[in-house]
Amino acid sequence: MVLKEKDGVKFLTFESLEGVGHCFSTRVGGVSEGYFSALNLGFSRGDPPERVLENYVRLGRAAGFNHENMVWARQTHGVNICRVSAKGMDYGRADGLLADTGGVVLVTFHADCAPIFFYDPINNAVGLAHAGWRGTLGEIGRKVVEEMARHFGSRAGDILAGIGPAIGPCCFEVDAPVAEAFMRLPFAGGHIRQRGLKFNIDLWALNRESLLRAGVGGVEVAGLCTKCQERLFFSHRRSGCRRGSMAAFIWL
């Protein structure tokens, strides 16, 4: 990914997705204070809402989207996926969003979970997924590809994907039951490492493998650990609930 800055706001974009509007936020360039400092995008965390809204305005101005056109759903760390047709609607509980019309900006929220971006330049369609460990285990990326085929006629080989900043294999440590669940994935070999009684899991690689097995045309991986890079990112593993939230955005 490429780190960009405009008017003091820092955000990231994929080189391979230059044909579509998109970005992933950092924590740099907003007006929030304290442990929300500074570009917090989470309304539900206790930060004054007027500050959060101003953060969206600033990021939208810098990255090139209209904050009034944003659409998101209530994330559940699952694999539900919904098609978005208009702003201002309640899309219920979902961790994956799809669209093939302009006028909407798809949004998912993150603070260690992986954002996965999808773009089909042939059918002019986009998707966005929030892949925590449960979403990764459930292969939400593959399911987004399947839903893009069902809704838009997308061919997997035409879809370009990007996996944004998320907790890396250096820091994502789990207990044996979670590791054992991942070991049941046929492509998990080499992406789980035992360290004493704990296990480190590479969510970046597992999501990439799932997407490639689904047949996508290309996958760009940011390789940026949200827990390690405190100056750029909020991290739930690092800070618990005393933190802000980042967000992923994609639009036509």
Secondary structure as GFF3:
##gff-version 3
##sequence-region A 1 252
A	DSSP	beta_strand	2	6	.	.	.	ID=ss1
A	DSSP	beta_strand	9	13	.	.	.	ID=ss2
A	DSSP	three_ten_helix	15	17	.	.	.	ID=ss3
A	DSSP	beta_strand	21	25	.	.	.	ID=ss4
A	DSSP	three_ten_helix	34	36	.	.	.	ID=ss5
A	DSSP	three_ten_helix	43	45	.	.	.	ID=ss6
A	DSSP	alpha_helix	49	63	.	.	.	ID=ss7
A	DSSP	three_ten_helix	67	69	.	.	.	ID=ss8
A	DSSP	beta_strand	70	71	.	.	.	ID=ss9
A	DSSP	beta_strand	81	83	.	.	.	ID=ss10
A	DSSP	beta_strand	96	99	.	.	.	ID=ss11
A	DSSP	beta_strand	105	110	.	.	.	ID=ss12
A	DSSP	beta_strand	114	120	.	.	.	ID=ss13
A	DSSP	beta_strand	125	131	.	.	.	ID=ss14
A	DSSP	alpha_helix	133	137	.	.	.	ID=ss15
A	DSSP	alpha_helix	140	152	.	.	.	ID=ss16
A	DSSP	three_ten_helix	156	158	.	.	.	ID=ss17
A	DSSP	beta_strand	160	163	.	.	.	ID=ss18
A	DSSP	beta_strand	173	174	.	.	.	ID=ss19
A	DSSP	alpha_helix	176	183	.	.	.	ID=ss20
A	DSSP	beta_strand	192	195	.	.	.	ID=ss21
A	DSSP	beta_strand	198	201	.	.	.	ID=ss22
A	DSSP	alpha_helix	203	214	.	.	.	ID=ss23
A	DSSP	beta_strand	218	221	.	.	.	ID=ss24
A	DSSP	alpha_helix	236	239	.	.	.	ID=ss25
A	DSSP	beta_strand	246	251	.	.	.	ID=ss26
###
